[in-house]
Amino acid sequence: MFHNLRLNIFIYYFFTTLGFLITSYYFLNILKFDDPYLLFAILATLAIFSGVFISKLAVDPFKQHLNNIEHLSKETLHELNLPISTIKTNTQMLRKNIENEKDLKRVLRILNASNMLEQRYNELDYMIKTHTTKEINEMFDLDLLIKDRIDFLQGIYPNKKFNLDLQATQIFNDKIGLSKVIDNIVDNGIKYSQNNTDIDIILHAKQLSIQDYGQGMDENKLLRVFDTYYQGDTETKGFGIGLSLVKRFCDKQNIKLSIDSKLNDGTKIILEFK
């Protein structure tokens, strides 16, 4: 599709430019046209019509392609919702009747995996909405959102100890986007504090702080911590995009983001909401 589009645009550009040159030569040399303003008006009109046609030729296939992707994504989401819900519901029912510890652990692993699938489902749904809806902010309880995210992460990291001190707080923000931000910050704290089980999460006066007690960072790493694909520790599994996503989201939502870290003494990330 894109090869044919490139060829069509090239051909149109070629003949358009050739047409301008022939028109100019015709008026200036054949008709001995002496009025430069009228000649300019004629060429400008041709340029405008050519520009409109070229932009339509270039944009319409992309627009159609994106619409097809969006339609496919929505249909896929719709089809995924039922099996995910079915797995979760039946796993929870099985869990109630299982007494054997080994079987219970297996069922819990299935339940955690289905929760992760549901999370990916929600994120894909969120990505589609951000491209089709201008306003996705809503009023919600930030303390309840944090507790929900920690309950989710506790299932993935059962050996971690999350110390919560959450004050009831309502904010108007992008709830799903902020969920991803919290997940990224906490997940980073876990990855870089493998020898320490504690993560402190405090919410007071519309200020959220997430503190780990891991390897921390020196000043040089702090300067680059929000750069896309940057990883302070290349041996730690990850792609180095988490904190850059956090930074972009906070800038977009007018959330003040600050970070305090010392080498071998852990890292604290603070979000201040308006």
C-alpha positions in Angstrom: 0.0 0.0 0.0 2.7 2.5 1.0 4.9 1.7 -2.0 2.0 2.5 -4.4 1.2 5.7 -2.4 4.9 6.8 -2.6 4.8 6.2 -6.4 1.6 8.1 -6.9 2.8 11.1 -5.0 6.1 11.1 -6.9 4.2 11.0 -10.2 1.9 13.7 -9.2 4.7 16.0 -8.0 6.6 15.4 -11.2 3.7 16.3 -13.5 2.7 19.2 -11.2 6.2 20.8 -11.4 6.4 20.1 -15.1 2.9 21.8 -15.5 4.1 24.9 -13.6 7.2 25.2 -15.8 5.2 24.8 -19.0 2.6 27.3 -17.8 5.3 29.8 -16.9 7.1 29.3 -20.3 3.8 29.6 -22.2 2.8 32.9 -20.6 6.2 34.5 -20.6 7.5 33.4 -24.0 4.6 32.4 -26.2 2.0 35.0 -25.2 4.6 37.6 -24.1 2.6 38.1 -20.9 3.7 41.3 -19.2 1.6 41.4 -16.1 3.6 39.6 -13.3 0.8 40.0 -10.7 -1.7 38.2 -12.8 0.8 35.5 -13.7 1.6 35.1 -9.9 -2.2 34.8 -9.2 -2.6 32.1 -11.8 0.4 30.1 -10.5 -0.7 30.6 -6.9 -4.2 29.2 -7.7 -2.6 26.2 -9.4 -0.3 25.6 -6.4 -3.3 25.8 -3.9 -5.3 23.2 -5.9 -2.2 21.0 -6.3 -1.5 21.2 -2.5 -5.1 20.3 -1.6 -5.0 17.3 -4.0 -1.5 16.1 -2.8 -2.5 16.4 0.9 -5.7 14.4 0.3 -3.7 11.8 -1.7 -1.2 11.5 1.1 -3.4 11.7 4.2 -6.5 9.7 3.2 -4.8 6.3 2.9 -3.2 6.8 6.3 -6.5 7.9 7.9 -8.2 4.8 6.4 -5.4 2.6 7.7 -5.6 4.0 11.2 -9.4 3.6 11.2 -9.0 0.0 10.2 -6.5 -0.6 13.0 -8.8 1.1 15.6 -11.7 -0.9 14.4 -9.7 -4.2 14.6 -8.4 -3.2 18.1 -12.0 -2.6 19.4 -13.2 -5.8 18.0 -10.2 -7.7 19.5 -10.9 -6.1 22.9 -14.5 -7.1 22.8 -13.6 -10.7 22.0 -10.9 -10.8 24.8 -13.2 -9.5 27.5 -15.4 -12.7 27.7 -12.6 -15.3 28.0 -10.7 -13.2 30.6 -13.8 -12.8 32.7 -14.6 -16.5 32.3 -11.1 -17.5 33.5 -11.2 -15.2 36.5 -14.7 -16.1 37.6 -14.2 -19.9 37.3 -10.8 -19.7 38.9 -12.2 -17.9 41.9 -15.0 -20.5 42.2 -12.4 -23.3 42.1 -10.3 -21.6 44.7 -13.1 -21.8 47.3 -13.3 -25.6 47.1 -9.6 -26.5 47.0 -7.9 -27.6 50.2 -4.7 -29.1 48.9 -1.9 -26.5 49.3 -0.1 -27.3 46.0 -3.3 -27.2 44.0 -4.2 -23.9 45.7 -0.9 -22.4 44.6 -1.5 -23.5 41.0 -4.9 -21.9 41.0 -3.6 -18.7 42.5 -0.9 -18.6 39.8 -3.7 -18.9 37.2 -5.7 -16.2 38.9 -2.6 -13.8 39.0 -2.0 -14.5 35.3 -5.6 -13.7 34.5 -5.3 -10.5 36.5 -2.3 -9.5 34.5 -4.2 -10.3 31.3 -7.0 -8.0 32.5 -4.5 -5.3 33.2 -3.1 -5.5 29.6 -6.7 -5.4 28.4 -7.4 -2.2 30.3 -4.2 -0.6 29.1 -5.0 -1.4 25.4 -8.5 0.0 26.0 -6.9 3.1 27.5 -4.5 3.6 24.6 -7.4 3.5 22.1 -9.4 6.0 24.2 -6.4 8.4 24.4 -6.4 8.5 20.6 -10.2 8.9 20.2 -11.2 11.0 23.2 -9.8 14.4 24.1 -10.9 14.4 27.7 -10.4 11.2 29.8 -10.0 12.8 33.2 -12.4 11.9 36.0 -12.9 12.5 39.8 -11.7 9.5 41.9 -10.2 8.5 45.2 -6.4 8.4 44.8 -5.9 6.4 48.1 -8.3 3.6 46.8 -6.5 3.6 43.5 -3.1 3.1 45.2 -4.5 0.3 47.4 -5.9 -1.4 44.3 -2.6 -1.2 42.5 -0.6 -2.5 45.5 -3.0 -5.4 45.9 -2.4 -6.2 42.2 1.4 -5.9 42.6 1.5 -7.9 45.8 0.2 -10.9 43.8 3.2 -10.6 41.5 5.7 -9.9 44.2 4.5 -11.9 47.3 7.8 -11.5 49.0 7.8 -7.7 49.1 6.4 -5.7 52.0 4.4 -2.6 51.1 4.1 -0.2 54.0 1.0 2.0 53.2 0.1 5.3 54.9 -2.7 6.6 52.8 -4.8 9.7 53.6 -8.3 9.9 51.9 -7.7 12.0 48.8 -9.9 12.9 45.9 -8.4 14.2 42.6 -9.5 15.0 39.1 -7.1 13.2 36.8 -6.5 10.4 34.2 -7.2 7.4 36.4 -5.9 4.7 34.1 -2.9 6.7 33.1 -2.0 7.3 36.7 -2.4 3.6 37.5 0.3 2.9 34.9 2.5 5.6 36.5 2.1 4.1 40.0 2.8 0.6 38.6 6.0 1.8 36.8 7.4 3.6 39.9 6.7 0.8 42.3 8.0 -1.8 39.8 11.2 0.1 39.4 11.6 0.4 43.1 11.2 -3.4 43.4 13.6 -4.2 40.6 16.4 -2.0 42.1 16.0 -3.1 45.7 16.2 -6.9 45.4 18.1 -7.2 48.7 15.4 -5.2 50.6 11.8 -6.2 50.9 10.3 -2.8 52.1 8.6 -0.3 49.9 7.1 2.7 51.7 4.1 4.4 50.1 2.8 7.6 51.7 -0.1 9.8 50.6 -0.6 13.1 52.5 -1.9 16.5 51.5 -2.1 15.5 47.8 1.5 14.4 47.9 2.4 10.8 47.0 5.8 9.5 47.9 7.1 6.0 46.9 10.3 5.1 48.7 12.5 2.0 48.2 15.7 1.1 50.1 17.7 -0.4 47.2 20.8 0.5 45.4 19.9 4.1 44.7 21.7 6.4 42.2 24.5 8.9 42.1 24.2 12.4 40.7 25.3 11.4 37.2 22.5 8.8 37.0 20.0 11.1 38.4 20.6 13.6 35.6 19.7 10.9 33.0 17.0 8.9 34.9 14.1 10.3 32.8 15.8 9.8 29.5 14.1 7.2 27.2 15.8 3.8 27.2 18.3 4.8 29.9 19.1 2.1 32.4 21.4 2.9 35.4 21.9 -0.9 35.8 22.2 -2.8 32.5 22.0 -6.1 34.3 18.5 -5.4 35.7 15.7 -6.7 33.4 13.8 -3.9 31.7 13.7 -1.5 28.7 14.5 1.8 30.4 11.2 3.4 29.3 9.2 3.4 32.6 10.4 6.6 34.1 10.4 8.5 30.8 6.7 7.6 30.5 6.1 8.7 34.1 7.8 12.1 33.3 5.7 12.6 30.1 2.5 11.8 31.9 3.2 14.1 34.8 4.1 17.0 32.5 0.9 16.5 30.6 -1.3 16.3 33.7 0.5 19.2 35.5 1.8 16.9 38.3 5.0 18.1 40.0 7.5 15.2 39.8 10.7 15.1 41.9 13.2 12.4 42.8 15.6 12.0 45.7 18.2 9.3 45.6 21.5 8.4 47.2 23.8 5.6 46.2 23.3 2.4 48.2 20.6 4.3 50.2 17.5 3.9 48.1 15.3 6.2 46.0 12.2 8.3 46.8 9.9 9.6 44.0 7.4 12.3 44.9 4.3 13.3 43.0 2.5 16.5 44.0 -1.0 17.0 42.7 -2.7 20.4 42.2 
